Every structure is written in structure tokens, then in C-alpha cells.
Amino acid sequence: MFRELWPREILIMVHGVPDPTNVQAAPSVPLPKLRASSAWRQARVKEGTKNRIQIQPHPVGSNLAQMQQALTEYQIEKVLGSGSNGIVYKARSLTEQTIIAIKVQHRSASAHQKARFLREIRAIAGLHHPNIVQIFEAGTCTILDETGERRELSYYTMPYVPGADLGRLLATKSAELNFLVHTLITVARALQFAHWHGFVHRDVKPSNILLDRKGKPYLIDFGFAKKPRTDPHLTDLGTTVGTPAYMAPEQARGRQQLLCPASDIFSLGAILYEMVTGVPPHEKENRLASIRALVKEPAVPLRELVPDTPPELERICLRALRKQISERYASAADFAEELELWMMGQGQDDAPHSKDSAPSAPPPSGGWRKSCSTQTQTGAVRE
């Protein structure tokens, strides 16, 4: 059972791997806090000493050596990646003898970034879906900075997904279009699940979609995820967060009060555009130029870049990329359904359902039943 995570406390401990078929929401009622003492953690490590692997030392003073000293229950192997919200390491659990990934917040994190990291943990912990990477454990660790000062950093562990992200696959230009669309349908349904629980991801892009060796996709990195109805001050108005090549116009303008599931649907459309044409719809030479094009210029029709693009697929993509929020798909589920119908029309009868993605379920109270539907009827979220 997941517990609420607060600074200076070790709070979450999950025994075993979460059941991937369990797509029920985490309880909304406050859960009792659970402080794990250092003695308890030492006992957990001691349990695995009989079958324990020999920890391989890292160069003294290196980042990996410092993290190894801070996280003694794990063999830290290497850095997998780094983003605005933290660094991800590949590691081995010394108690479970399994390969995992650990995300640790940056040492220089501001108070705002620390709060965002904790919100990321709470977001993922409340979304039990087979295509959203789950949390095994979360807590804090202590590390010495360059000045010798002790810093307490939050972290969480999650499954290690061997394979590559969708961005790398698109860069090879080797995947078949039907496979790519199949992947996007699965991701859209995972995103719909997050929307039902009130979250807007705000950074849906190819590099945040992992593919395991069997091709199953996982949506990751909820560092920018926000509940617009309950987190109005997480990002100040006028602040632009996300990746310009895939963000929605209202997001590029920093109009955070307009963000809703339709913003993520725009990102899905941008990914589909890249799947077909090989380039994102508004990618320019730098961030500022990309944002200017995103806000002011319509996307070039796909068939002008790839003449043999199926007309129906182009229509679906360009609808998701509409500048006006109310003109996009009403939900990520509607976007996925349109793609499924297109695939069936292409003779592809294996569009993803229960095998690769969670079945549809009634949205919980407080979630988005339809993307921005109430607001668009009043015109409150129109650009």
C-alpha cells in the first residue's frame, strides 16, 4: 500500500511488484504516515546478505560513488538519463536481487522543484495502470555536496524497462507505421486513465514513452503533471514548461489556467505527425522560434511532406493539432478510438485492447469525464 510522502521521512515501502492488472485508483482518504527507521532499513539489507552480490566500487568522489554511499540497499550501476526533475540511475536491489531504476531529485533543487518531485511521486503512486510505470519504494537519502554540507534528497524506485524510448525508435526511421500507431493508441488510453484521475501530464513526447523488448509502451516522467482543479499554483502564470516541439499553444503561451486534457491530446497529435513525416509539426532551429511557430503558424499538411499519407490519418492528426482547444478531440479515448477505426480500415484487427492496455473504467469523482467539456461550452478555455 502506498503512503503519503513528506520530506525527511521514509514513507513508502512496497513488498513485491504491483499487480499490472490492478487499475483501481489509490484511496483518496489520507493514509497514516509510516516512518521507516534506519534500523528497519538495515534489517532489510541484512536479509539479503546471504545472496548478496559484491558491490563494485566507483571512482572516489564521483557522482555514482556518492549515490552508492547514500543508497546502500542498492548497487548503483550507471546513469540512465537526466531531466529537469531529477537523475535516473540503473541499479540492483540487494534485498530482492532485481534490476530497477532509481530517480533522485537534483542536489541543487529549489523548494519549488522539491515540491514538484513529491507531486510526481504522488501522481504515479495514484495511477495503477499497466502502461504507466509504477513506484516500488520512495523515501529520502542523505548525500554530501561539494562543500561537505549534508543534503537530503527525495528519491523513488521503479521497474527498469530494458529497451529504448520511442524517440530513439523514431530516429531510426525503421519502424512500420502500423506498429507506431498501435503504440500511440495504447499510450492514449494510458493518458486517458491519468485524465480520469484529474492529471494533465504536460510533457507527453517520444522520449517519455519507453518500449520494452516486446514493444509494450510505458508512459513515464510525471514531473510536470498537474491537477488543474486542485493545484492552481504549482506553476506560476506566464511560465512555460514542457518541450516546445510537442506542447500545445496554450502551454507555450504560459497560460496555465487553460491547461486541460486537450493540451495532452495536442501532444499526441504532434507525436503522430512525427511518426508519419519524420519531424515534429513546429520544430525550428531553437526554442523561441519553435514556440513562435507553434502559436502563430498552422501545421503543414502531412501529405505535403509525405504524399502517400492516408487522408483519414492526416485528418485525425490535424484535428488533434487544432489551435482552438474546443476543436480538438474531446478526450484521449476519442483520439484512440479514431485511430483504432483507421487501423481496422487498413485491415489491422489487432488494435490494442485489454492485452496491452487497461480496459475502460468509470472515471472517479473529481476526474475529467470529458476533456475540458464543461469549460469549452462556456468558452472559458478557448484561445
C-alpha positions in Angstrom: 0.0 0.0 0.0 1.3 3.4 -0.9 1.7 6.0 1.8 1.8 9.8 1.6 5.4 11.0 1.2 6.7 14.0 3.1 10.2 15.5 3.3 12.5 14.0 6.0 10.5 10.8 6.2 10.9 7.3 4.6 7.3 6.6 3.9 6.6 4.2 1.0 7.6 0.5 1.0 6.0 -1.9 -1.4 6.6 -5.6 -0.9 6.7 -7.3 -4.3 5.7 -5.9 -7.7 2.3 -4.2 -8.1 -0.2 -6.3 -10.0 -0.3 -4.8 -13.5 -3.9 -5.8 -13.9 -5.0 -3.6 -11.0 -6.2 -0.4 -12.5 -8.1 0.9 -9.5 -7.2 4.3 -8.1 -5.3 4.7 -4.9 -7.6 5.6 -1.9 -8.3 9.3 -1.8 -8.6 9.3 2.0 -5.5 10.3 4.0 -3.4 7.3 4.9 -1.4 7.0 8.1 2.2 8.1 7.9 4.8 5.3 8.1 8.3 6.3 9.2 10.9 3.6 8.4 13.8 3.8 10.8 17.4 3.3 9.9 17.4 0.1 11.9 14.5 -1.2 9.9 16.3 -0.4 6.6 19.5 -2.1 7.9 17.5 -5.2 8.8 16.1 -5.2 5.2 19.6 -5.1 3.8 20.8 -7.8 6.2 18.0 -10.2 5.0 19.8 -10.3 1.6 23.4 -10.7 2.8 23.4 -14.5 2.1 22.8 -14.0 -1.6 24.3 -10.5 -1.8 26.4 -9.6 -4.8 29.7 -7.9 -4.3 29.3 -4.1 -4.6 31.6 -2.8 -7.3 33.3 0.4 -6.2 33.1 3.6 -8.2 35.8 6.2 -8.5 36.2 8.1 -5.2 34.3 11.4 -5.3 32.3 10.6 -8.4 28.6 11.1 -8.6 28.0 7.3 -8.7 30.2 6.8 -5.6 28.3 9.4 -3.7 24.9 7.9 -4.6 26.2 4.5 -3.7 27.1 5.8 -0.2 23.6 7.4 0.1 21.6 4.4 -1.1 23.3 1.4 0.5 20.5 -1.0 -0.3 21.3 -0.8 -4.0 24.2 -1.4 -6.3 24.2 1.8 -8.4 25.4 0.8 -11.9 25.1 3.8 -14.2 23.1 6.9 -15.1 20.2 6.2 -17.4 19.3 9.8 -18.0 18.8 13.3 -16.5 15.9 15.7 -16.8 14.6 18.9 -15.2 13.2 17.0 -12.3 16.0 14.6 -11.4 18.5 11.9 -12.4 17.6 8.3 -13.2 20.0 5.5 -12.3 20.1 1.9 -13.2 20.6 -0.2 -10.0 20.3 -3.6 -8.5 18.3 -4.2 -5.3 20.5 -6.0 -2.8 17.5 -7.4 -1.0 15.3 -8.5 -3.9 18.2 -9.2 -6.4 16.4 -7.5 -9.2 17.4 -4.7 -11.6 15.5 -1.5 -11.0 15.6 2.2 -11.9 16.0 4.9 -9.2 15.1 8.6 -9.8 16.7 11.0 -7.4 16.0 14.8 -7.3 18.8 17.2 -8.2 21.1 18.3 -5.4 20.5 21.9 -6.4 16.7 21.6 -6.4 14.8 24.7 -5.3 11.9 24.5 -2.9 9.6 24.6 -5.9 11.4 21.8 -7.6 11.3 19.7 -4.4 7.6 20.2 -4.2 7.2 19.2 -7.9 9.3 16.0 -7.3 7.0 15.0 -4.4 3.9 15.7 -6.6 5.4 13.4 -9.2 5.7 10.6 -6.7 2.1 11.1 -5.5 0.8 11.2 -9.1 2.5 7.9 -10.1 1.5 6.3 -6.8 -2.1 7.0 -7.5 -2.1 5.7 -11.1 -2.1 1.9 -11.2 -2.1 1.2 -14.9 -0.2 -1.4 -16.9 1.1 1.3 -19.3 2.2 3.8 -16.7 5.5 2.9 -14.8 4.8 2.1 -11.2 6.6 3.0 -8.0 8.2 0.3 -5.8 9.6 2.4 -3.0 10.1 6.1 -2.2 11.9 8.0 0.5 14.8 10.3 1.3 18.6 9.8 1.3 21.4 11.9 2.6 24.4 13.0 0.5 27.3 15.3 0.9 27.6 18.2 -1.6 30.8 19.8 -2.8 31.2 21.9 0.3 30.7 19.0 2.6 27.2 20.0 3.6 24.7 17.3 4.1 21.7 17.4 1.7 18.6 15.3 2.0 17.2 14.2 -1.4 13.9 12.6 -2.2 14.0 9.5 -4.5 11.8 6.7 -5.7 12.4 3.3 -7.3 10.6 1.8 -10.3 10.8 -1.1 -12.7 13.8 -1.0 -15.1 12.4 -1.2 -18.6 15.1 -2.7 -20.9 14.7 -1.5 -24.4 14.5 2.1 -25.8 12.3 5.1 -25.8 10.0 5.9 -28.7 12.2 8.9 -29.6 15.1 6.7 -30.4 12.9 4.3 -32.4 11.5 7.2 -34.5 15.1 8.5 -35.1 16.0 5.1 -36.8 13.0 5.6 -39.2 12.8 1.8 -39.3 9.5 1.0 -37.6 6.4 0.3 -39.5 3.6 2.9 -39.3 1.0 0.4 -38.1 3.2 -0.6 -35.2 3.8 3.1 -34.3 0.1 3.9 -34.4 -0.7 0.8 -32.4 1.8 2.1 -29.8 0.2 5.6 -29.8 -3.3 4.1 -29.2 -2.0 2.3 -26.1 -0.4 5.5 -24.8 -3.5 7.5 -25.4 -5.5 5.1 -23.3 -3.0 5.3 -20.5 -3.2 9.1 -20.8 -7.0 8.9 -20.6 -6.6 7.0 -17.4 -4.5 9.8 -15.9 -7.0 12.3 -17.1 -9.8 10.4 -15.4 -7.9 10.9 -12.2 -7.6 14.6 -12.7 -4.0 14.8 -14.0 -2.7 16.6 -17.1 0.8 15.2 -18.0 2.1 18.4 -19.7 5.2 16.7 -21.2 4.0 13.9 -23.5 6.7 13.3 -26.0 8.5 10.3 -27.6 11.4 10.3 -25.1 8.8 9.9 -22.3 7.4 6.7 -23.8 9.5 3.6 -23.1 9.2 0.5 -25.1 10.3 -2.8 -23.6 11.8 -5.6 -25.7 8.4 -6.9 -26.6 7.3 -3.5 -27.8 5.0 -2.7 -24.9 4.9 1.0 -24.2 5.1 2.7 -20.8 4.3 6.4 -20.1 6.9 7.9 -17.8 8.0 11.2 -16.2 5.1 12.9 -14.4 7.5 15.6 -13.2 5.3 18.3 -14.8 2.0 16.5 -14.2 -0.6 18.8 -12.7 -4.2 18.6 -11.3 -5.5 21.9 -12.7 -8.6 21.8 -10.5 -6.6 21.3 -7.2 -3.1 22.5 -8.0 -3.6 26.1 -9.3 -0.3 27.4 -8.0 2.0 24.6 -8.9 3.3 26.7 -11.9 3.1 30.4 -12.0 1.1 32.1 -14.8 3.3 33.1 -17.7 5.7 30.2 -17.1 6.3 27.8 -20.0 7.0 24.2 -19.1 7.4 21.2 -21.3 9.0 20.6 -24.7 8.2 23.1 -27.5 8.1 20.6 -30.3 5.2 18.7 -28.6 3.5 21.2 -26.3 0.1 22.8 -27.0 -0.2 26.5 -27.9 -1.9 27.5 -24.6 1.0 25.8 -22.8 3.6 27.6 -25.0 2.0 30.9 -24.1 2.3 30.1 -20.4 -1.5 30.3 -19.9 -1.6 27.6 -17.2 -5.2 28.4 -16.4 -6.2 27.0 -19.8 -4.4 23.7 -19.4 -6.6 20.6 -19.5 -6.6 17.1 -21.1 -6.8 18.7 -24.6 -3.3 20.0 -24.1 -2.0 16.4 -23.8 -4.1 15.5 -26.9 -2.3 18.1 -28.9 1.0 16.4 -27.8 -0.4 13.1 -29.0 -1.1 14.7 -32.4 2.4 16.1 -32.6 3.8 12.6 -31.9 1.5 11.1 -34.7 2.7 13.9 -37.0 6.3 12.9 -36.4 5.5 9.2 -36.8 4.2 9.9 -40.3 6.5 12.7 -41.6 9.7 12.1 -39.5 9.7 15.6 -38.0 7.5 17.3 -35.3 5.0 19.8 -36.7 6.6 23.0 -35.4 10.2 22.2 -34.8 12.5 25.1 -35.6 16.2 26.0 -35.1 15.7 27.0 -31.5 13.2 27.0 -28.6 12.0 30.6 -29.2 11.4 30.0 -32.9 9.6 26.8 -32.2 7.3 28.5 -29.7 6.6 31.3 -32.2 5.7 28.8 -34.9 3.6 26.8 -32.6 1.5 29.8 -31.5 1.1 31.5 -34.9 1.6 29.0 -37.7 -0.7 26.1 -38.7 1.0 22.7 -39.1 2.0 21.9 -42.7 -0.4 19.3 -44.0 1.1 15.8 -43.8 0.6 15.0 -47.4 2.7 18.0 -48.5 5.6 16.3 -46.8 4.6 12.7 -47.4 2.3 12.5 -50.4 1.1 8.9 -49.8 -0.1 9.7 -46.3 -3.6 8.1 -45.9 -6.1 11.0 -46.0 -8.0 9.8 -42.9 -4.9 9.5 -40.8 -4.0 13.1 -41.8 -7.4 14.3 -40.8 -7.1 12.6 -37.4 -3.7 14.1 -36.8 -4.6 17.7 -37.9 -7.7 17.7 -35.7 -5.6 16.8 -32.7 -3.3 19.7 -33.6 -6.0 22.4 -33.8 -5.1 25.7 -32.2 -8.5 26.1 -30.6 -8.9 23.8 -27.6 -12.6 23.2 -28.3 -11.8 22.0 -31.8 -9.6 19.1 -30.7 -10.8 15.7 -29.7 -13.0 15.7 -26.6 -10.8 13.1 -24.9 -7.7 10.9 -25.4 -10.1 7.9 -25.6 -11.8 9.5 -28.6 -8.5 10.1 -30.3 -7.5 6.4 -29.6 -10.9 5.2 -31.0 -10.4 7.2 -34.2 -7.0 5.6 -34.7 -8.4 2.2 -34.0 -11.1 2.7 -36.6 -8.4 3.8 -39.1 -6.3 0.7 -38.3 -9.3 -1.6 -38.8 -10.0 0.1 -42.1 -6.4 -0.8 -43.1 -7.0 -4.4 -42.3 -5.4 -4.2 -38.9 -7.7 -6.1 -36.5 -5.2 -6.2 -33.6 -5.6 -2.7 -32.3 -4.7 -2.7 -28.6 -7.4 -3.6 -26.1 -7.1 -5.5 -22.9 -3.9 -7.3 -23.8 -1.6 -4.2 -23.9 -3.6 -1.6 -22.1 -6.1 -1.3 -19.3 -9.8 -1.7 -20.1 -12.0 1.4 -19.9 -13.3 2.1 -16.4 -15.7 4.7 -15.0 -13.8 7.8 -14.1 -13.6 8.6 -10.4 -15.3 11.6 -8.9 -13.2 14.7 -9.4 -11.6 13.4 -12.7 -12.0 14.7 -16.2 -15.0 12.9 -17.7 -14.6 14.7 -21.0 -11.6 16.8 -22.0 -12.4 20.4 -21.0 -16.0 19.8 -21.9 -17.6 21.9 -19.2 -15.2 24.8 -19.8 -15.3 24.8 -23.6 -19.1 25.0 -23.5 -18.7 28.4 -21.8 -15.8 29.4 -23.9 -13.5 29.7 -20.9 -10.7 27.8 -22.4 -10.8 29.0 -26.0 -7.7 30.7 -27.3 
